[in-house]
Amino acid sequence: MNWGIITGSLEGLRTRGTSLQQRIRGLRRRMTLLLAVVGPGLITSNVDNDAGGITTYTQAGSHYGYTLLWSLIPMTIALYVTEEMCARMGAITGKGLSDLIREEFGFRSTFFVMVVGFFVDLANVVAEFAGVAEAMSIFHVNKFIAVPVAALLVWILVLRGTYRQVEIVFLAACGFYVTYIISAVLAKPDWLLAARDTVIPLIHTDSGYWIMLTGLVGTTIAPWQFFYLQAGFVEKKVGPRQYPQARADVLIGSISCMVIVFFIIVCTAATLYTHGLRDINTAKEAAQSLAPLAGKWAAYLFAFGLLNASVFAASILPLSTAHVICEGLGFEAGVDHKFKDAPIFYWLYTVLIVVGAGVVLMTDRLWTILIFSQVGNGIWLPVVVIFILLLVNRRDLMGDYVNTLTFNIVAWVTAIAMIALTLVLAYTSIFPVSGSPAP
Amino acid sequence: MDLYATELMGAKAYDQQGNFVGRVREFFVEPAEAPNRISHFLLARGHFLPLVAKYDQVASVEPGRITLNVSERDLQLYQPNEGWLAVQKDLLDQQIIDIRGRKVVRVNDVDLAQLRTNGNVELRLTQVDVGLPGAVRRLLQGAVPPGLIRTLQSKLPPRTIRWEFVNLIEPDPLRRVKLRITHEKLEDLHPADLAEIMEELSAAERQGIIASLDEETAAAVLAELDERLTTQIVEKMDPERAADILEEMAPDAAADLLADLPKATSEELLEEMPGFEANEVRELLAFDPATAGGMMNTEFAFVGEAIDREEVLAWMRGQELNLDQLDNIVLLNGDAQFSGTVAVARLLLAAPEQRMSELKTEPLLSIETGADEEEVVELFDKYNLRTLTVVDKDYRPIGTITVDDVVSRLAKK
C-alpha cells in the first residue's frame, strides 16, 4: 500500500466531463464577475433622485411642461464623466477619494474637506428626512411617527448588516423607482411631444427657466456621491481587470437615473402643466394634485416613490459621510467592521441620523432646509470636482489610466459648466429672482 | 526632551555664527546607515538651491529652531537620493503596517528623541503617532502657540507605534531595496492576519508585499485572500514566480485560484509548473466548483485496511505529511475501493497489533464527485464531520473534503 495521491482513477473522469463542465464554469464565472462589481454606480446615480431632486423635477414638469427634457442628455453625459473618473481612481489606486486627498494634499486639506463635507452632508440628511415627513403626510401619517421610525430603520440596516446585505437592500430600493414610470403611464402623457422635446432643445429666455435648469443640474450631481462611489468600488475590491464592469455599472447607473428623471418630469408635465396647475412647488402638492387628474393610484405611487427615495438617500448619505471622515483621519471604517472595532465610524453615522431626523421634527420650515442643502451642495461641488481632476491626472497614481486629452476636455468643460450652474443656483437660492419658481 | 516631526517642519536653521541659513522643509532617514537616525535635514532658502545639513552638523534642536555647529559654507547642496526615507513625503499621511497590532494604520506624526554627544545632537525616530494627539498637532501647528498645542495633546489619548514595529509599504521594488525595506517581520504573522492587512492596501502595495515574501508564505497568504484579489495579484506577477507559488499551495487552493483566471493565463501557469503538480491541479479544475469534486483536495493519506497500527505509524514517520490537516486516514480494500476511515485519535490509542479495519469510524460515509455542495454541507452538519472522503463511480477514493473548505464556503454566503 502507498501513501500519496491517486491519479489513475481520475483519468477517465477528466476526459469525459471536462468540456461541458468547463463551459458551465466559465458562464457562471462571468455572471458572478459582473454581479460582484455592479452596485456602487447604480446606487449612487439613483440616490441622486432624492427628496430634493424629486421636488426639483416636479417643479420643472409643472412649470415648464416638457420643455426642459432636452437637458437630460447632456446631464447624463456630465454625470457619467464625473462618476467614471472616481470609479477609475478607485479601481486603479485601490484607495478611497479621501485617502487619496490625505496622501497627496496633506492633513489640513483633508481636515477641511471632511469638516465642510460633514456639514453639507448633514444638511442633505435633514432634507432627506424632510422628504420622508412630506411623503408620509400624503398617507396621513404624522411626521412625529414617520421620521423616528424611518431613522431607526435606516440606523439598524447599516448597524446590523454586512456590506453585501446593505447593498442588496439598496439595489432593491433602486427598483422601486419604477413607481414613477407607472405614475407617468397612468398620467397618459403626450409621448410624441415628450420624445421630441428630449432630442430638440427648446430654449426659453425667461430667467425662471434658467434657474430651473440650474436646479436640475445642481440636484442631480451632488458632491458627496463621488466619495461614496469610489469607496464602494474600493470596498468591492474592484481592480483594473474589473474596471470595464465598473464603468458599465456607472454608465447604467447614469442612464437609469436620467430615465427616472424623464418620467417624473413627463408625469407632472402631462397632468399639472397641461391642466394649468403651474405653481406647484413641493412633491407633496404634486402628489395631491395628481389624484383628481391621474387617479388615486398615480398619486400614491408618486408619494411612495418620494418616500423610497428619501429613505434610500437618508441611509446612504450618513454612511458615505462617516466613511469619508474616518478614512481621511485614519479611523477604522466600513459596515463590515463591528461596532467596537470602528466606534468613531458608527458614532458619526448615528449622530448624522439623529441630528438629521431631529431637525425635521423641530421645525416646520422644511423648504428652507431643502434650499440650504442645495446651496451647500452647489458651493461644495466645485472644490470636490477640482480635487478629483487633479488626482485623476496624476501619472504617478494612475499610470496609463490618467485622463486622455479628449476626456480631460470633456471633464473640465463639464466641471466648469457645473460649477457655473451650481454657483448660479446657490446665488438665486439666497437671493430669489422675481418670477423664479423657488418658494 | 521629545520632539515631533511637525514641530520641526518649517523650523528656522542658524549656523555657528548665528546667521540664518534656511528653513527645514524635509528631513531624512538613511536606513542603509542607521535604521532610525535622522541623517539629513533639507534647508530651503527662498529661490536659492536648498542645502543639506548632516546629522553631525547639528548642535541643538528645539521646536521651531535648529542650530548648526558649522558655518553655512560647510553645508552641501541638496541632491535627491532614492536611498533616503523622507519623513514628510514618505511617512506622514501614508499608510504603514503595525506589526504588533496586525493592522494598517495612517501616520499622523512622528516622535523624535534627542541623543546628545559633545557639541552635537542626533535625532532618533522613536515611534509614529497614529492617534488624536498627532492629528491635533498637524492641524494646529503654526496657527496656535506651541505651548497650547502641547497642553491640548496631553489631554488626548495617545496611540503610537514603536518604530521597530513599523513596516513601511513601498510598491516600487528598487526603492524598497534602497530603503532596506524587508518584509521579514511580516512573515512571522499568521497568513490570515497578513491577508487581512493586504486587503486594506492598494493593488500596487499588495503586489509589492507578495513579491518580497518567500514562496511558502506567499502561497499561504494567497490561499487566505479574497479570491478577486488573488487573481489580480497572480495576473500581474511574473509567471515563473506565480507558478512557484502555486506549486507551494494545496492543489485544491491552486485549482480554485486558477479557475478564476482567464483560460490563457491559467494554461500558461500550468505549463510553468512541474508536470506532476500541474496534472493534479488540472484534474481538479475539471470539476464544477459547486460540487464535492470541486471542493475536494487530492492530497490525502490512505492505507490498506489489512495492515496494523504499528505498520501505519512506522510508515507515517517516513512520509512528509501535512499534519495540521491530518484528522483521518482513508482505508482501501483489496480492490482499491473505499472501505472506511480511521480517526487519527483512535489510531493513537489503539494497541500496536490492532488492524486498521477494526478501528473504522461508523457510519461509513463517502460522497460522489458530482454531489452538490449543499449535500456535502448537510453531511458535515449531521455527522459533525471533520473530513469526508470523495469517491469516483467505481467507489475508489480520489480526494477528501476538510471542514475548513466547508466553513469557508458557508462564510462566503
Boltz contact constraints between the chains, C-beta under 6 A:
constraints:
  - contact:
      token1: [A, 1]
      token2: [B, 303]
      max_distance: 6.0
  - contact:
      token1: [A, 1]
      token2: [B, 304]
      max_distance: 6.0
  - contact:
      token1: [A, 3]
      token2: [B, 301]
      max_distance: 6.0
  - contact:
      token1: [A, 3]
      token2: [B, 319]
      max_distance: 6.0
  - contact:
      token1: [A, 5]
      token2: [B, 298]
      max_distance: 6.0
  - contact:
      token1: [A, 5]
      token2: [B, 299]
      max_distance: 6.0
  - contact:
      token1: [A, 6]
      token2: [B, 398]
      max_distance: 6.0
  - contact:
      token1: [A, 9]
      token2: [B, 392]
      max_distance: 6.0
  - contact:
      token1: [A, 9]
      token2: [B, 396]
      max_distance: 6.0
  - contact:
      token1: [A, 9]
      token2: [B, 398]
      max_distance: 6.0
  - contact:
      token1: [A, 10]
      token2: [B, 283]
      max_distance: 6.0
  - contact:
      token1: [A, 10]
      token2: [B, 398]
      max_distance: 6.0
  - contact:
      token1: [A, 14]
      token2: [B, 283]
      max_distance: 6.0
  - contact:
      token1: [A, 14]
      token2: [B, 286]
      max_distance: 6.0
  - contact:
      token1: [A, 18]
      token2: [B, 286]
      max_distance: 6.0
  - contact:
      token1: [A, 21]
      token2: [B, 288]
      max_distance: 6.0
  - contact:
      token1: [A, 93]
      token2: [B, 202]
      max_distance: 6.0
  - contact:
      token1: [A, 94]
      token2: [B, 202]
      max_distance: 6.0
  - contact:
      token1: [A, 94]
      token2: [B, 203]
      max_distance: 6.0
  - contact:
      token1: [A, 95]
      token2: [B, 202]
      max_distance: 6.0
  - contact:
      token1: [A, 102]
      token2: [B, 93]
      max_distance: 6.0
  - contact:
      token1: [A, 103]
      token2: [B, 93]
      max_distance: 6.0
  - contact:
      token1: [A, 107]
      token2: [B, 138]
      max_distance: 6.0
  - contact:
      token1: [A, 111]
      token2: [B, 139]
      max_distance: 6.0
  - contact:
      token1: [A, 237]
      token2: [B, 226]
      max_distance: 6.0
  - contact:
      token1: [A, 237]
      token2: [B, 228]
      max_distance: 6.0
  - contact:
      token1: [A, 237]
      token2: [B, 229]
      max_distance: 6.0
  - contact:
      token1: [A, 239]
      token2: [B, 203]
      max_distance: 6.0
  - contact:
      token1: [A, 239]
      token2: [B, 232]
      max_distance: 6.0
  - contact:
      token1: [A, 330]
      token2: [B, 106]
      max_distance: 6.0
